[in-house]
């Protein structure tokens, strides 16, 4: 049980570190650490809620085995984080099962996620024509002091499929990105080369585009993959899907007492909120540091509350824990906690909802001066998506930036930098170079709503330009960087 509690606390520590300075914001680390607890948090509470030490250890072992069963990557994370907390988790888990490809609901074998090696790239070229591939989506993310990239390619099949089959997509993840060059329209044209060598993965995109990284993985998003040469080989080696194997497993657990359930619902809802940073447009609205501070030490605190003798003492301990979280979070978080308790746990009585602070109405005669656009910014994420049809819906091309901005004019110079997301549809120019991620640099915003307008960072290392529209709606999408 102490290992299980430590894994929860390590997740909160990881997210705190990932968001401590938004200039080095690691969005994927926050998403991954919070995602662990989507279907493991209520089992953790169930394991903790007994004063019988032997029963608690049996429950916790079952939960750890359930968690580790989600694949090699999850088990590796558990082993690493438990070791940092001083625990050897391998002695508590059964041997890892060898990986086998899965089958979908139709019984067709599904494409696995593979390392990007020279041999795999050559085999990929036997079934898909990379020479005619085009870029559907490119995203480059900061991950602390490193860069990562996600590339989605539309690829032509070299094998015969039904005419109604949707386009095949090749998803490529690159880690340790060292070089980026992407320009519209050249890099968005057809033709992709994957070159995987010793210690480096190179990707050439269209005319002049390129990505270089220390490693990568790929997976085919193609419902017809089972008809390919590689798919037929996998199909011959993969056991058939049975009704039993297709039924989703249920996590270990049982009913919780009302106040333990309320505490679990609060923390689970917070994890869902933290996980929502995976949507770049929402990431700048998630108070990562505040939520992590609110639930700091939750693992050990849940263990202590659940181990109380007697249901009445245990319930009182969980009520005290919820009030402690409200105290650690502050006024705004307390209102949020009270709302979650009321709507999701049916317990509005545990904490009092603070009354909003009365504010003096603004003067009707003296207006506040408009805030000037920031002159500096640090690029945290940038993405471009080509125009395409998705589920019979036509979607325009789009670009998105995530910027770390300095404190507002007049604010304390030691105040933390803030995260802002900027987006626009149908950009007519999008340029990205590695130097755009070198840290804070000069940010230039030019243009008017009815003219061509642009954002320029690090003197052209990042350029996003859009032609104005008659109603001004196009360029206004570029303005959130200067919003209050």
Helices and strands as residue ranges (DSSP letters): H 2-19, G 22-24, H 27-35, H 41-48, H 53-68, H 72-84, G 90-92, E 114-115, H 118-127, E 128-143, E 146-157, E 168-183, G 186-188, E 192-197, E 200-205, E 209-221, G 225-227, H 229-237, H 243-246, H 258-275, G 276-278, H 280-283, H 288-294, H 298-306, H 311-329, H 331-344, E 376-385, E 388-390, E 393-395, E 398-405, E 418-425, E 429-433, G 434-437, E 441-446, E 453-457, E 462-466, H 473-476, G 480-482
